[in-house]
Amino acid sequence: MTDSTEGTEPTDPTEEQTKRDLAARRGAETAVYQPAEDSALLASAVEKRGRGRLLEVGTGSGWVASRAARDVPEVSAVVASDLSPHACRAARERAVAGGVDGATVDEADADAAPAGAPPLFDVVRADLVEPFDDDAFDTVAFNPPYLPTDPENEWDDWMERALSGGQSGRELIDPFLGTVGRVLAPGGVALLLVSSLTGYDAVLDRVRECGFEHEVVVEESYPFETLSVLALTREAEA
């Protein structure tokens, strides 16, 4: 997607194995990232802070977008975007089905859309927020690819792009923070999922550099990482 010039210190073999195990546990054998614990955490943050016109960047299967469209009354419209054509296809199928995907359906998705109903949300193939108008969204949500990956060990396929955050884990976080403010309407909020694997303090430094205030909306700890969703607002509006 976007190049990064940042490097990180070497990691020990145990940490590398942990990252490989984490990637495998998240369905690295598929072409589209499927809902996992980070997806559920972002959905929870959207339930708490989502409102108005919402953009989900890097939607994957469209699971979070469908939750926002169906379950958050304060959200009036949802656009889901992804660079992967496979993800866009899966998200469109979910949108047309009213939030249901046969491969990932759970009890919460039991009620499919009636035949002929309009799609639950719109899907756009996009690189981060590049094609969208200024001030277009009240909420932007992003669960970025964040697994730190040695370039020599990258898989060079669409699932690798869905998982890998480059050497630093912040290869897409940094440009997202540098551009998301353009598409946020006045008073808007960006909801960014951050993993402890990416260097939490480094992300916060970038947040401040880009002129945002932040607060933690939700946070969970797991055996391999701690996940947080930050609500980012412009400093003058915080």
ZAMARGU-4260 file (C-alpha; in steps of 0.2 Angstrom, whole numbers, plus 5000, padded with zeros to 4 digits):
<rodrens>
0) 5000/5000/5000 | 5011/5014/5007 | 5030/5013/5009 | 5038/5016/5026 | 5056/5020/5030
5) 5055/5017/5048 | 5065/5002/5056 | 5064/4993/5072 | 5076/4984/5083 | 5079/4966/5080
10) 5067/4954/5089 | 5071/4937/5097 | 5066/4920/5090 | 5052/4918/5103 | 5044/4935/5098
15) 5045/4930/5080 | 5036/4914/5084 | 5023/4923/5093 | 5019/4934/5078 | 5019/4919/5067
20) 5007/4910/5078 | 4996/4926/5080 | 4995/4927/5061 | 4991/4909/5059 | 4977/4911/5072
25) 4969/4925/5062 | 4966/4915/5047 | 4982/4918/5036 | 4976/4904/5025 | 4962/4915/5017
30) 4962/4929/5005 | 4952/4941/5016 | 4954/4945/5034 | 4940/4937/5045 | 4933/4944/5061
35) 4944/4942/5076 | 4946/4949/5093 | 4953/4966/5086 | 4937/4967/5075 | 4926/4965/5090
40) 4935/4978/5100 | 4934/4990/5085 | 4915/4987/5084 | 4913/4990/5102 | 4922/5007/5100
45) 4910/5011/5086 | 4895/5007/5097 | 4902/5019/5110 | 4908/5033/5099 | 4901/5031/5081
50) 4889/5043/5074 | 4883/5051/5058 | 4892/5046/5042 | 4905/5033/5045 | 4919/5026/5035
55) 4928/5010/5039 | 4945/5010/5032 | 4952/4992/5028 | 4935/4984/5030 | 4941/4966/5026
60) 4925/4955/5026 | 4914/4970/5031 | 4910/4963/5048 | 4913/4980/5058 | 4904/4990/5044
65) 4889/4979/5045 | 4888/4980/5064 | 4890/4999/5063 | 4876/5000/5050 | 4864/4988/5059
70) 4867/4991/5077 | 4872/5009/5080 | 4857/5021/5079 | 4868/5036/5079 | 4877/5031/5063
75) 4866/5037/5048 | 4876/5029/5034 | 4892/5018/5032 | 4905/5017/5018 | 4917/5002/5019
80) 4934/5003/5010 | 4948/4992/5006 | 4963/4991/4994 | 4960/4972/4992 | 4948/4967/4978
85) 4945/4951/4987 | 4940/4961/5003 | 4929/4972/4993 | 4920/4958/4985 | 4917/4949/5002
90) 4911/4966/5010 | 4899/4969/4995 | 4892/4951/4997 | 4889/4955/5016 | 4881/4972/5013
95) 4869/4964/5000 | 4865/4950/5012 | 4861/4963/5026 | 4876/4959/5036 | 4877/4940/5034
100) 4891/4930/5028 | 4889/4912/5026 | 4907/4908/5031 | 4907/4919/5047 | 4888/4921/5052
105) 4885/4920/5070 | 4869/4922/5081 | 4870/4941/5080 | 4869/4940/5061 | 4854/4928/5061
110) 4842/4940/5052 | 4847/4942/5034 | 4840/4956/5023 | 4824/4952/5013 | 4826/4950/4995
115) 4827/4966/4985 | 4833/4976/5000 | 4846/4989/4996 | 4864/4985/5002 | 4867/4988/5021
120) 4882/4999/5017 | 4892/5005/5002 | 4909/4998/4997 | 4923/5007/4989 | 4940/5001/4983
125) 4952/5013/4990 | 4970/5016/4997 | 4966/5023/5015 | 4956/5039/5013 | 4963/5045/4996
130) 4948/5046/4985 | 4936/5053/4998 | 4930/5072/4999 | 4936/5084/5012 | 4925/5084/5028
135) 4915/5069/5021 | 4914/5059/5037 | 4909/5061/5055 | 4917/5045/5061 | 4932/5036/5053
140) 4936/5018/5060 | 4952/5009/5056 | 4959/4992/5061 | 4976/4993/5052 | 4988/4979/5047
145) 5000/4980/5062 | 5010/4964/5064 | 5029/4969/5063 | 5036/4960/5048 | 5054/4957/5042
150) 5054/4961/5023 | 5063/4944/5020 | 5049/4935/5028 | 5034/4944/5020 | 5022/4933/5010
155) 5018/4945/4996 | 5000/4942/4994 | 4983/4950/4999 | 4983/4942/5016 | 5000/4948/5020
160) 4994/4965/5016 | 4980/4963/5028 | 4991/4958/5042 | 5008/4966/5040 | 5012/4983/5046
165) 5030/4983/5039 | 5046/4982/5050 | 5039/4994/5063 | 5021/4988/5063 | 5016/5006/5058
170) 5018/5007/5040 | 5000/5011/5037 | 4996/5019/5054 | 5008/5034/5050 | 5001/5039/5033
175) 4983/5036/5040 | 4986/5048/5054 | 4993/5061/5042 | 4978/5061/5030 | 4963/5056/5040
180) 4960/5074/5047 | 4956/5079/5029 | 4941/5068/5028 | 4934/5072/5045 | 4920/5084/5047
185) 4921/5097/5060 | 4919/5089/5077 | 4922/5072/5069 | 4932/5057/5077 | 4944/5044/5071
190) 4944/5027/5080 | 4961/5019/5078 | 4965/5001/5084 | 4983/5000/5091 | 4992/4985/5096
195) 5006/4984/5109 | 5016/4975/5095 | 5017/4991/5085 | 5025/5002/5099 | 5011/5011/5108
200) 5021/5026/5113 | 5027/5029/5095 | 5009/5029/5089 | 5005/5042/5102 | 5019/5053/5097
205) 5013/5052/5079 | 4995/5056/5085 | 5002/5072/5093 | 5012/5077/5078 | 4997/5076/5067
210) 4987/5088/5079 | 4976/5076/5087 | 4970/5074/5105 | 4967/5056/5110 | 4958/5045/5123
215) 4956/5026/5125 | 4938/5020/5121 | 4941/5002/5124 | 4956/4991/5129 | 4959/4972/5131
220) 4974/4962/5135 | 4977/4945/5127 | 4992/4932/5129 | 5002/4940/5114 | 4997/4958/5115
225) 4986/4972/5122 | 4974/4980/5110 | 4967/4998/5112 | 4955/5008/5102 | 4959/5027/5103
230) 4947/5041/5099 | 4956/5055/5090 | 4949/5072/5089 | 4957/5088/5083 | 4966/5098/5097
235) 4955/5113/5094 | 4939/5103/5095 | 4944/5090/5110
</rodrens>
